[in-house]
Amino acid sequence: MPLSAKAGDAANKHSLDKTCLKRQNRQIQDNLHLVRPIARHYAQQTGLESDDLLQVGCLGLIKAYNRYEAQRGAPFPSFAKPHIRGAILHSLAIEQVWSDSQGPSRSGPRR
C-alpha cells in the first residue's frame, strides 16, 4: 500500500473518531436531564452536595451510552437510569455514606 494511501486512511479514521466523539457528546448532553433528579434524590438522602453526585451520575450516563444497544429495543432512558443510579450508589458505598439498601448510614460520610 502506498504511503499516501496510509496517510489518507489515518486521516479518515481520525475524522470518523471526531464524528463519533461529537455524536457521543451530543447524546450525553441531551440526556443530562436523566442524571439531575437521581443525583438530587441521593443528595437529599445523604446531605452531600448534589454537584458531586451529578459528576458521578454523568459517569454512569457515559457508561450507559457506551454499553447501549438500540437493536435490543429498550429506550435509552430506561437503560441509562439504572447505570446512573448504580454509579451514584457505588460512589456512596465507597465513601461509606450508604450502608445498605435501607438508606444512608448513621455515621455519615467518612472524613
MOPAC internal coordinates of N, CA, C and O (Angstrom, degrees):
PM7 1SCF
backbone

  N    0.0000 0     0.00 0     0.00 0    0    0    0
  C    1.4492 1     0.00 0     0.00 0    1    0    0
  C    1.5272 1   108.02 1     0.00 0    2    1    0
  O    1.2310 1   120.23 1   -49.17 1    3    2    1
  N    1.3297 1   117.16 1   130.83 1    3    2    1
  C    1.4624 1   120.25 1   179.84 1    5    3    2
  C    1.5275 1   111.29 1   -63.86 1    6    5    3
  O    1.2310 1   121.58 1   -27.00 1    7    6    5
  N    1.3138 1   114.58 1   153.00 1    7    6    5
  C    1.4569 1   120.87 1  -178.17 1    9    7    6
  C    1.5256 1   111.82 1   -60.47 1   10    9    7
  O    1.2310 1   120.21 1   141.95 1   11   10    9
  N    1.3254 1   117.19 1   -38.05 1   11   10    9
  C    1.4664 1   120.07 1  -179.28 1   13   11   10
  C    1.5299 1   111.24 1   -65.59 1   14   13   11
  O    1.2310 1   119.89 1   147.44 1   15   14   13
  N    1.3319 1   117.81 1   -32.56 1   15   14   13
  C    1.4636 1   121.11 1   178.05 1   17   15   14
  C    1.5269 1   110.11 1   -68.75 1   18   17   15
  O    1.2310 1   120.85 1   141.31 1   19   18   17
  N    1.3411 1   115.98 1   -38.69 1   19   18   17
  C    1.4649 1   119.30 1   177.78 1   21   19   18
  C    1.5238 1   110.55 1   -64.36 1   22   21   19
  O    1.2310 1   120.36 1   138.96 1   23   22   21
  N    1.3177 1   116.91 1   -41.04 1   23   22   21
  C    1.4587 1   120.95 1   178.54 1   25   23   22
  C    1.5237 1   110.26 1   -64.64 1   26   25   23
  O    1.2310 1   120.61 1   141.08 1   27   26   25
  N    1.3203 1   116.44 1   -38.92 1   27   26   25
  C    1.4638 1   120.64 1   177.90 1   29   27   26
  C    1.5113 1   111.41 1   -65.02 1   30   29   27
  O    1.2310 1   120.30 1   139.30 1   31   30   29
  N    1.3427 1   117.02 1   -40.70 1   31   30   29
  C    1.4613 1   120.91 1   177.81 1   33   31   30
  C    1.5271 1   111.01 1   -63.34 1   34   33   31
  O    1.2310 1   120.71 1   138.64 1   35   34   33
  N    1.3248 1   116.25 1   -41.36 1   35   34   33
  C    1.4613 1   120.28 1   179.85 1   37   35   34
  C    1.5285 1   110.55 1   -65.16 1   38   37   35
  O    1.2310 1   120.47 1   138.45 1   39   38   37
  N    1.3263 1   116.70 1   -41.55 1   39   38   37
  C    1.4652 1   120.33 1   178.91 1   41   39   38
  C    1.5271 1   110.56 1   -65.85 1   42   41   39
  O    1.2310 1   120.87 1   140.83 1   43   42   41
  N    1.3308 1   115.93 1   -39.17 1   43   42   41
  C    1.4573 1   120.61 1   179.13 1   45   43   42
  C    1.5304 1   110.51 1   -65.03 1   46   45   43
  O    1.2310 1   120.43 1   137.26 1   47   46   45
  N    1.3390 1   116.79 1   -42.74 1   47   46   45
  C    1.4654 1   121.09 1   178.57 1   49   47   46
  C    1.5259 1   110.41 1   -63.35 1   50   49   47
  O    1.2310 1   120.66 1   138.63 1   51   50   49
  N    1.3343 1   116.34 1   -41.37 1   51   50   49
  C    1.4636 1   120.55 1   178.82 1   53   51   50
  C    1.5266 1   110.27 1   -62.03 1   54   53   51
  O    1.2310 1   120.39 1   138.80 1   55   54   53
  N    1.3241 1   116.85 1   -41.20 1   55   54   53
  C    1.4568 1   121.51 1   178.78 1   57   55   54
  C    1.5259 1   110.90 1   -63.73 1   58   57   55
  O    1.2310 1   120.37 1   138.45 1   59   58   57
  N    1.3414 1   116.90 1   -41.55 1   59   58   57
  C    1.4623 1   121.11 1   177.97 1   61   59   58
  C    1.5245 1   110.91 1   -65.03 1   62   61   59
  O    1.2310 1   120.59 1   138.94 1   63   62   61
  N    1.3446 1   116.48 1   -41.06 1   63   62   61
  C    1.4637 1   120.32 1   178.56 1   65   63   62
  C    1.5279 1   110.94 1   -61.05 1   66   65   63
  O    1.2310 1   120.54 1   137.76 1   67   66   65
  N    1.3386 1   116.58 1   -42.24 1   67   66   65
  C    1.4620 1   120.39 1   179.30 1   69   67   66
  C    1.5256 1   110.71 1   -65.46 1   70   69   67
  O    1.2310 1   120.61 1   141.27 1   71   70   69
  N    1.3361 1   116.43 1   -38.73 1   71   70   69
  C    1.4625 1   120.69 1   178.67 1   73   71   70
  C    1.5221 1   110.36 1   -64.89 1   74   73   71
  O    1.2310 1   120.33 1   135.45 1   75   74   73
  N    1.3271 1   116.98 1   -44.55 1   75   74   73
  C    1.4699 1   120.94 1   178.72 1   77   75   74
  C    1.5220 1   110.98 1   -63.07 1   78   77   75
  O    1.2310 1   120.62 1   138.98 1   79   78   77
  N    1.3159 1   116.41 1   -41.02 1   79   78   77
  C    1.4619 1   120.72 1   179.92 1   81   79   78
  C    1.5283 1   110.81 1   -65.37 1   82   81   79
  O    1.2310 1   120.59 1   139.27 1   83   82   81
  N    1.3341 1   116.48 1   -40.73 1   83   82   81
  C    1.4649 1   119.73 1   177.64 1   85   83   82
  C    1.5240 1   110.54 1   -63.99 1   86   85   83
  O    1.2310 1   120.40 1   138.68 1   87   86   85
  N    1.3315 1   116.84 1   -41.32 1   87   86   85
  C    1.4612 1   121.00 1   179.06 1   89   87   86
  C    1.5323 1   109.87 1   -63.93 1   90   89   87
  O    1.2310 1   120.50 1   136.61 1   91   90   89
  N    1.3334 1   116.65 1   -43.39 1   91   90   89
  C    1.4629 1   120.42 1   179.19 1   93   91   90
  C    1.5271 1   110.41 1   -62.27 1   94   93   91
  O    1.2310 1   120.24 1   133.16 1   95   94   93
  N    1.3165 1   117.15 1   -46.84 1   95   94   93
  C    1.4643 1   120.47 1  -179.92 1   97   95   94
  C    1.5233 1   111.37 1   -60.03 1   98   97   95
  O    1.2310 1   120.87 1   139.41 1   99   98   97
  N    1.3279 1   115.94 1   -40.59 1   99   98   97
  C    1.4710 1   120.20 1   179.32 1  101   99   98
  C    1.5342 1   110.59 1   -64.12 1  102  101   99
  O    1.2310 1   120.33 1   135.09 1  103  102  101
  N    1.3259 1   116.98 1   -44.91 1  103  102  101
  C    1.4640 1   120.88 1   179.79 1  105  103  102
  C    1.5319 1   111.35 1   -63.78 1  106  105  103
  O    1.2310 1   120.77 1   139.10 1  107  106  105
  N    1.3162 1   116.13 1   -40.90 1  107  106  105
  C    1.4697 1   120.29 1   178.94 1  109  107  106
  C    1.5280 1   109.58 1   -63.07 1  110  109  107
  O    1.2310 1   120.41 1   132.18 1  111  110  109
  N    1.3260 1   116.82 1   -47.82 1  111  110  109
  C    1.4628 1   120.35 1  -179.98 1  113  111  110
  C    1.5233 1   111.62 1   -62.05 1  114  113  111
  O    1.2310 1   120.56 1   140.65 1  115  114  113
  N    1.3289 1   116.54 1   -39.35 1  115  114  113
  C    1.4641 1   120.46 1  -179.59 1  117  115  114
  C    1.5232 1   112.29 1   -67.54 1  118  117  115
  O    1.2310 1   119.79 1   160.01 1  119  118  117
  N    1.3174 1   118.01 1   -19.99 1  119  118  117
  C    1.4645 1   121.15 1  -176.28 1  121  119  118
  C    1.5215 1   113.87 1  -112.75 1  122  121  119
  O    1.2310 1   120.11 1  -168.40 1  123  122  121
  N    1.3226 1   117.40 1    11.60 1  123  122  121
  C    1.4662 1   120.18 1   177.22 1  125  123  122
  C    1.5244 1   112.01 1   -61.50 1  126  125  123
  O    1.2310 1   120.48 1   155.47 1  127  126  125
  N    1.3297 1   116.68 1   -24.53 1  127  126  125
  C    1.4651 1   119.86 1   179.24 1  129  127  126
  C    1.5303 1   111.74 1   -62.73 1  130  129  127
  O    1.2310 1   120.05 1   161.68 1  131  130  129
  N    1.3244 1   117.51 1   -18.32 1  131  130  129
  C    1.4622 1   120.86 1   177.56 1  133  131  130
  C    1.5298 1   111.43 1   -74.39 1  134  133  131
  O    1.2310 1   120.53 1   151.78 1  135  134  133
  N    1.3217 1   116.59 1   -28.22 1  135  134  133
  C    1.4665 1   121.94 1  -174.51 1  137  135  134
  C    1.5278 1   111.46 1   -79.40 1  138  137  135
  O    1.2310 1   120.38 1   139.86 1  139  138  137
  N    1.3133 1   116.88 1   -40.14 1  139  138  137
  C    1.4691 1   121.30 1  -171.52 1  141  139  138
  C    1.5291 1   114.44 1   -55.35 1  142  141  139
  O    1.2310 1   118.99 1   127.60 1  143  142  141
  N    1.3337 1   119.54 1   -52.40 1  143  142  141
  C    1.4742 1   117.43 1  -177.39 1  145  143  142
  C    1.5282 1   113.55 1   -65.99 1  146  145  143
  O    1.2310 1   120.33 1   147.32 1  147  146  145
  N    1.3157 1   116.98 1   -32.68 1  147  146  145
  C    1.4670 1   119.98 1   179.16 1  149  147  146
  C    1.5268 1   109.55 1   -69.39 1  150  149  147
  O    1.2310 1   120.61 1   134.58 1  151  150  149
  N    1.3337 1   116.44 1   -45.42 1  151  150  149
  C    1.4693 1   120.36 1   178.88 1  153  151  150
  C    1.5245 1   110.64 1   -63.81 1  154  153  151
  O    1.2310 1   120.36 1   138.98 1  155  154  153
  N    1.3191 1   116.91 1   -41.02 1  155  154  153
  C    1.4630 1   121.04 1   179.50 1  157  155  154
  C    1.5299 1   110.76 1   -62.48 1  158  157  155
  O    1.2310 1   120.56 1   138.49 1  159  158  157
  N    1.3261 1   116.53 1   -41.51 1  159  158  157
  C    1.4680 1   120.82 1   179.57 1  161  159  158
  C    1.5313 1   110.96 1   -58.94 1  162  161  159
  O    1.2310 1   120.51 1   130.22 1  163  162  161
  N    1.3286 1   116.63 1   -49.78 1  163  162  161
  C    1.4631 1   119.48 1  -177.76 1  165  163  162
  C    1.5218 1   111.93 1   -73.15 1  166  165  163
  O    1.2310 1   119.66 1   152.58 1  167  166  165
  N    1.3296 1   118.26 1   -27.42 1  167  166  165
  C    1.4651 1   120.19 1   174.91 1  169  167  166
  C    1.5266 1   109.94 1   -65.51 1  170  169  167
  O    1.2310 1   120.58 1   138.78 1  171  170  169
  N    1.3261 1   116.51 1   -41.22 1  171  170  169
  C    1.4667 1   120.11 1   178.26 1  173  171  170
  C    1.5247 1   111.03 1   -67.19 1  174  173  171
  O    1.2310 1   120.23 1   143.28 1  175  174  173
  N    1.3195 1   117.16 1   -36.72 1  175  174  173
  C    1.4621 1   121.14 1  -178.66 1  177  175  174
  C    1.5267 1   112.32 1   -70.25 1  178  177  175
  O    1.2310 1   120.69 1   147.14 1  179  178  177
  N    1.3331 1   116.29 1   -32.86 1  179  178  177
  C    1.4610 1   120.12 1  -172.86 1  181  179  178
  C    1.5197 1   114.30 1  -107.36 1  182  181  179
  O    1.2310 1   120.11 1   161.87 1  183  182  181
  N    1.3219 1   117.40 1   -18.13 1  183  182  181
  C    1.4553 1   120.15 1  -176.16 1  185  183  182
  C    1.5154 1   113.36 1    82.17 1  186  185  183
  O    1.2310 1   119.96 1  -172.55 1  187  186  185
  N    1.3219 1   117.69 1     7.45 1  187  186  185
  C    1.4633 1   121.26 1   177.75 1  189  187  186
  C    1.5198 1   110.07 1   -82.98 1  190  189  187
  O    1.2310 1   121.08 1   -16.04 1  191  190  189
  N    1.3217 1   115.53 1   163.96 1  191  190  189
  C    1.4576 1   121.16 1   177.26 1  193  191  190
  C    1.5252 1   110.03 1   -68.09 1  194  193  191
  O    1.2310 1   120.58 1   -46.45 1  195  194  193
  N    1.3209 1   116.49 1   133.55 1  195  194  193
  C    1.4627 1   119.21 1   179.93 1  197  195  194
  C    1.5259 1   111.21 1   -68.65 1  198  197  195
  O    1.2310 1   119.63 1   154.03 1  199  198  197
  N    1.3479 1   118.30 1   -25.97 1  199  198  197
  C    1.4665 1   120.21 1   178.26 1  201  199  198
  C    1.5253 1   111.41 1   -61.50 1  202  201  199
  O    1.2310 1   120.51 1   139.60 1  203  202  201
  N    1.3228 1   116.62 1   -40.40 1  203  202  201
  C    1.4629 1   120.15 1   178.51 1  205  203  202
  C    1.5264 1   110.63 1   -63.81 1  206  205  203
  O    1.2310 1   121.11 1   136.65 1  207  206  205
  N    1.3126 1   115.48 1   -43.35 1  207  206  205
  C    1.4623 1   119.46 1  -179.40 1  209  207  206
  C    1.5252 1   111.35 1   -71.68 1  210  209  207
  O    1.2310 1   120.11 1   150.93 1  211  210  209
  N    1.3340 1   117.39 1   -29.07 1  211  210  209
  C    1.4673 1   120.42 1   174.88 1  213  211  210
  C    1.5221 1   110.59 1   -62.79 1  214  213  211
  O    1.2310 1   120.64 1   137.89 1  215  214  213
  N    1.3233 1   116.37 1   -42.11 1  215  214  213
  C    1.4637 1   119.73 1   179.42 1  217  215  214
  C    1.5214 1   110.93 1   -62.10 1  218  217  215
  O    1.2310 1   120.48 1   134.99 1  219  218  217
  N    1.3039 1   116.69 1   -45.01 1  219  218  217
  C    1.4619 1   120.76 1   179.44 1  221  219  218
  C    1.5260 1   110.10 1   -65.80 1  222  221  219
  O    1.2310 1   120.66 1   139.02 1  223  222  221
  N    1.3282 1   116.35 1   -40.98 1  223  222  221
  C    1.4586 1   120.33 1   177.94 1  225  223  222
  C    1.5166 1   112.36 1   -62.30 1  226  225  223
  O    1.2310 1   120.55 1   144.44 1  227  226  225
  N    1.3271 1   116.56 1   -35.56 1  227  226  225
  C    1.4721 1   120.28 1   176.79 1  229  227  226
  C    1.5230 1   110.89 1   -64.06 1  230  229  227
  O    1.2310 1   120.30 1   144.22 1  231  230  229
  N    1.3096 1   117.03 1   -35.78 1  231  230  229
  C    1.4693 1   119.63 1   175.59 1  233  231  230
  C    1.5252 1   110.48 1   -63.79 1  234  233  231
  O    1.2310 1   120.51 1   140.97 1  235  234  233
  N    1.3222 1   116.64 1   -39.03 1  235  234  233
  C    1.4604 1   120.50 1   175.70 1  237  235  234
  C    1.5182 1   111.81 1   -64.38 1  238  237  235
  O    1.2310 1   120.49 1   142.48 1  239  238  237
  N    1.3375 1   116.67 1   -37.52 1  239  238  237
  C    1.4614 1   121.53 1   177.41 1  241  239  238
  C    1.5247 1   110.71 1   -64.78 1  242  241  239
  O    1.2310 1   120.44 1   137.74 1  243  242  241
  N    1.3204 1   116.77 1   -42.26 1  243  242  241
  C    1.4662 1   120.74 1   178.22 1  245  243  242
  C    1.5235 1   110.27 1   -63.97 1  246  245  243
  O    1.2310 1   120.46 1   137.16 1  247  246  245
  N    1.3133 1   116.72 1   -42.84 1  247  246  245
  C    1.4668 1   120.64 1   177.54 1  249  247  246
  C    1.5297 1   110.24 1   -60.55 1  250  249  247
  O    1.2310 1   120.47 1   137.42 1  251  250  249
  N    1.3198 1   116.71 1   -42.58 1  251  250  249
  C    1.4688 1   120.57 1   178.79 1  253  251  250
  C    1.5237 1   110.50 1   -62.89 1  254  253  251
  O    1.2310 1   120.53 1   137.72 1  255  254  253
  N    1.3295 1   116.59 1   -42.28 1  255  254  253
  C    1.4670 1   119.99 1   179.35 1  257  255  254
  C    1.5252 1   110.68 1   -60.66 1  258  257  255
  O    1.2310 1   120.75 1   137.12 1  259  258  257
  N    1.3224 1   116.18 1   -42.88 1  259  258  257
  C    1.4666 1   120.26 1  -178.16 1  261  259  258
  C    1.5248 1   112.86 1   -68.76 1  262  261  259
  O    1.2310 1   119.90 1   153.81 1  263  262  261
  N    1.3144 1   117.80 1   -26.19 1  263  262  261
  C    1.4673 1   121.50 1  -178.24 1  265  263  262
  C    1.5288 1   113.70 1   -97.95 1  266  265  263
  O    1.2310 1   120.15 1   169.62 1  267  266  265
  N    1.3110 1   117.32 1   -10.38 1  267  266  265
  C    1.4634 1   121.34 1  -173.41 1  269  267  266
  C    1.5265 1   111.48 1   -67.99 1  270  269  267
  O    1.2310 1   121.48 1   -44.99 1  271  270  269
  N    1.3186 1   114.76 1   135.01 1  271  270  269
  C    1.4615 1   121.90 1   175.64 1  273  271  270
  C    1.5233 1   107.40 1  -125.01 1  274  273  271
  O    1.2310 1   120.65 1   -76.39 1  275  274  273
  N    1.3275 1   116.37 1   103.61 1  275  274  273
  C    1.4645 1   121.73 1  -174.92 1  277  275  274
  C    1.5206 1   112.10 1   -61.31 1  278  277  275
  O    1.2310 1   120.12 1   148.31 1  279  278  277
  N    1.3232 1   117.38 1   -31.69 1  279  278  277
  C    1.4665 1   120.39 1  -177.06 1  281  279  278
  C    1.5229 1   112.46 1   -65.35 1  282  281  279
  O    1.2310 1   119.77 1   165.10 1  283  282  281
  N    1.3110 1   118.05 1   -14.90 1  283  282  281
  C    1.4721 1   120.44 1   177.35 1  285  283  282
  C    1.5225 1   112.03 1   -76.02 1  286  285  283
  O    1.2310 1   120.37 1   165.91 1  287  286  285
  N    1.3106 1   116.91 1   -14.09 1  287  286  285
  C    1.4549 1   120.68 1   172.69 1  289  287  286
  C    1.5149 1   116.80 1    93.30 1  290  289  287
  O    1.2310 1   119.28 1   173.02 1  291  290  289
  N    1.3080 1   118.99 1    -6.98 1  291  290  289
  C    1.4701 1   120.68 1   179.85 1  293  291  290
  C    1.5290 1   109.18 1   -79.20 1  294  293  291
  O    1.2310 1   120.12 1   -44.72 1  295  294  293
  N    1.3257 1   117.38 1   135.28 1  295  294  293
  C    1.4655 1   119.12 1   174.57 1  297  295  294
  C    1.5310 1   109.55 1   -64.58 1  298  297  295
  O    1.2310 1   120.68 1   -35.62 1  299  298  297
  N    1.3327 1   116.31 1   144.38 1  299  298  297
  C    1.4601 1   119.16 1  -176.50 1  301  299  298
  C    1.5292 1   112.87 1   -57.59 1  302  301  299
  O    1.2310 1   118.48 1   135.84 1  303  302  301
  N    1.3367 1   120.49 1   -44.16 1  303  302  301
  C    1.4766 1   118.76 1   179.55 1  305  303  302
  C    1.5289 1   113.09 1   -57.95 1  306  305  303
  O    1.2310 1   120.35 1   139.83 1  307  306  305
  N    1.3171 1   116.93 1   -40.17 1  307  306  305
  C    1.4732 1   120.05 1   178.70 1  309  307  306
  C    1.5169 1   111.29 1   -65.77 1  310  309  307
  O    1.2310 1   120.59 1   146.68 1  311  310  309
  N    1.3168 1   116.49 1   -33.32 1  311  310  309
  C    1.4592 1   121.39 1   178.80 1  313  311  310
  C    1.5295 1   110.86 1   -75.74 1  314  313  311
  O    1.2310 1   120.39 1   141.87 1  315  314  313
  N    1.3275 1   116.86 1   -38.13 1  315  314  313
  C    1.4647 1   121.13 1  -172.39 1  317  315  314
  C    1.5269 1   113.72 1   -77.39 1  318  317  315
  O    1.2310 1   119.84 1   144.20 1  319  318  317
  N    1.3244 1   117.91 1   -35.80 1  319  318  317
  C    1.4704 1   120.03 1  -174.31 1  321  319  318
  C    1.5255 1   113.51 1   -56.58 1  322  321  319
  O    1.2310 1   118.55 1   135.13 1  323  322  321
  N    1.3314 1   120.37 1   -44.87 1  323  322  321
  C    1.4736 1   118.46 1   177.48 1  325  323  322
  C    1.5325 1   112.98 1   -63.97 1  326  325  323
  O    1.2310 1   120.02 1   147.64 1  327  326  325
  N    1.3359 1   117.57 1   -32.36 1  327  326  325
  C    1.4641 1   120.03 1   177.52 1  329  327  326
  C    1.5280 1   110.61 1   -68.44 1  330  329  327
  O    1.2310 1   120.70 1   139.49 1  331  330  329
  N    1.3155 1   116.26 1   -40.51 1  331  330  329
  C    1.4670 1   120.88 1   178.47 1  333  331  330
  C    1.5274 1   109.57 1   -64.24 1  334  333  331
  O    1.2310 1   120.98 1   129.56 1  335  334  333
  N    1.3191 1   115.73 1   -50.44 1  335  334  333
  C    1.4696 1   121.16 1   179.86 1  337  335  334
  C    1.5307 1   110.45 1   -60.00 1  338  337  335
  O    1.2310 1   120.68 1   137.25 1  339  338  337
  N    1.3183 1   116.31 1   -42.75 1  339  338  337
  C    1.4626 1   120.65 1  -179.76 1  341  339  338
  C    1.5171 1   112.37 1   -62.77 1  342  341  339
  O    1.2310 1   120.45 1   138.93 1  343  342  341
  N    1.3367 1   116.74 1   -41.07 1  343  342  341
  C    1.4637 1   120.03 1   179.15 1  345  343  342
  C    1.5294 1   110.60 1   -64.16 1  346  345  343
  O    1.2310 1   120.78 1   137.90 1  347  346  345
  N    1.3206 1   116.12 1   -42.10 1  347  346  345
  C    1.4690 1   120.05 1   179.67 1  349  347  346
  C    1.5253 1   110.58 1   -66.42 1  350  349  347
  O    1.2310 1   120.29 1   133.41 1  351  350  349
  N    1.3214 1   117.05 1   -46.59 1  351  350  349
  C    1.4686 1   119.99 1   179.87 1  353  351  350
  C    1.5264 1   111.66 1   -63.83 1  354  353  351
  O    1.2310 1   120.52 1   142.80 1  355  354  353
  N    1.3163 1   116.62 1   -37.20 1  355  354  353
  C    1.4647 1   119.89 1   177.67 1  357  355  354
  C    1.5278 1   109.99 1   -62.92 1  358  357  355
  O    1.2310 1   120.72 1   136.26 1  359  358  357
  N    1.3139 1   116.22 1   -43.74 1  359  358  357
  C    1.4607 1   120.49 1   178.45 1  361  359  358
  C    1.5266 1   111.16 1   -62.60 1  362  361  359
  O    1.2310 1   120.63 1   137.73 1  363  362  361
  N    1.3314 1   116.41 1   -42.27 1  363  362  361
  C    1.4654 1   119.89 1   178.92 1  365  363  362
  C    1.5221 1   111.39 1   -66.27 1  366  365  363
  O    1.2310 1   120.42 1   143.73 1  367  366  365
  N    1.3198 1   116.80 1   -36.27 1  367  366  365
  C    1.4678 1   120.21 1   178.57 1  369  367  366
  C    1.5236 1   110.59 1   -66.64 1  370  369  367
  O    1.2310 1   120.60 1   140.31 1  371  370  369
  N    1.3220 1   116.46 1   -39.69 1  371  370  369
  C    1.4641 1   120.14 1   178.26 1  373  371  370
  C    1.5276 1   109.94 1   -62.91 1  374  373  371
  O    1.2310 1   120.70 1   140.18 1  375  374  373
  N    1.3150 1   116.26 1   -39.82 1  375  374  373
  C    1.4657 1   121.01 1   178.93 1  377  375  374
  C    1.5253 1   112.00 1   -79.70 1  378  377  375
  O    1.2310 1   120.34 1   178.03 1  379  378  377
  N    1.3112 1   116.96 1    -1.97 1  379  378  377
  C    1.4667 1   124.09 1  -178.85 1  381  379  378
  C    1.5268 1   111.94 1    58.43 1  382  381  379
  O    1.2310 1   121.13 1  -142.47 1  383  382  381
  N    1.3288 1   115.44 1    37.53 1  383  382  381
  C    1.4562 1   120.96 1   175.77 1  385  383  382
  C    1.5152 1   109.24 1   -93.35 1  386  385  383
  O    1.2310 1   120.46 1   145.94 1  387  386  385
  N    1.3135 1   116.72 1   -34.06 1  387  386  385
  C    1.4606 1   122.25 1  -177.15 1  389  387  386
  C    1.5147 1   107.23 1  -112.20 1  390  389  387
  O    1.2310 1   120.03 1   -72.25 1  391  390  389
  N    1.3207 1   117.56 1   107.75 1  391  390  389
  C    1.4585 1   120.48 1  -172.43 1  393  391  390
  C    1.5154 1   113.24 1   -82.90 1  394  393  391
  O    1.2310 1   119.84 1   146.02 1  395  394  393
  N    1.3290 1   117.90 1   -33.98 1  395  394  393
  C    1.4584 1   121.00 1  -179.87 1  397  395  394
  C    1.5180 1   108.69 1  -160.55 1  398  397  395
  O    1.2310 1   120.28 1    10.65 1  399  398  397
  N    1.3136 1   117.07 1  -169.35 1  399  398  397
  C    1.4603 1   120.34 1  -177.77 1  401  399  398
  C    1.5248 1   112.50 1   -72.53 1  402  401  399
  O    1.2310 1   119.71 1   173.39 1  403  402  401
  N    1.3221 1   118.16 1    -6.61 1  403  402  401
  C    1.4592 1   121.33 1  -178.79 1  405  403  402
  C    1.5222 1   112.71 1   -79.32 1  406  405  403
  O    1.2310 1   119.56 1   157.36 1  407  406  405
  N    1.3055 1   118.45 1   -22.64 1  407  406  405
  C    1.4549 1   119.42 1   179.52 1  409  407  406
  C    1.5064 1   112.09 1   140.30 1  410  409  407
  O    1.2310 1   120.97 1    11.11 1  411  410  409
  N    1.3263 1   115.75 1  -168.89 1  411  410  409
  C    1.4559 1   119.58 1  -176.35 1  413  411  410
  C    1.5215 1   112.00 1   -66.00 1  414  413  411
  O    1.2310 1   121.45 1   -31.42 1  415  414  413
  N    1.3211 1   114.84 1   148.58 1  415  414  413
  C    1.4620 1   119.08 1   177.79 1  417  415  414
  C    1.5194 1   109.32 1   -73.72 1  418  417  415
  O    1.2310 1   120.79 1   -21.17 1  419  418  417
  N    1.2974 1   116.10 1   158.83 1  419  418  417
  C    1.4549 1   120.45 1  -178.51 1  421  419  418
  C    1.5275 1   111.79 1   -75.81 1  422  421  419
  O    1.2310 1   120.56 1   157.08 1  423  422  421
  N    1.3050 1   116.53 1   -22.92 1  423  422  421
  C    1.4595 1   119.31 1  -175.27 1  425  423  422
  C    1.5204 1   112.73 1   -77.11 1  426  425  423
  O    1.2310 1   119.59 1   161.35 1  427  426  425
  N    1.3325 1   118.39 1   -18.65 1  427  426  425
  C    1.4559 1   121.02 1   178.88 1  429  427  426
  C    1.5127 1   111.57 1    80.19 1  430  429  427
  O    1.2310 1   120.83 1     7.97 1  431  430  429
  N    1.3242 1   116.01 1  -172.03 1  431  430  429
  C    1.4598 1   119.48 1  -176.55 1  433  431  430
  C    1.5216 1   112.36 1   -69.28 1  434  433  431
  O    1.2310 1   121.60 1   -31.60 1  435  434  433
  N    1.3173 1   114.53 1   148.40 1  435  434  433
  C    1.4577 1   121.01 1   177.29 1  437  435  434
  C    1.5166 1   108.35 1   -77.89 1  438  437  435
  O    1.2310 1   120.05 1   -43.65 1  439  438  437
  N    1.2804 1   117.50 1   136.35 1  439  438  437
  C    1.4759 1   121.34 1  -178.85 1  441  439  438
  C    1.4937 1   110.35 1  -119.68 1  442  441  439
  O    1.2310 1   120.10 1   180.00 1  443  442  441

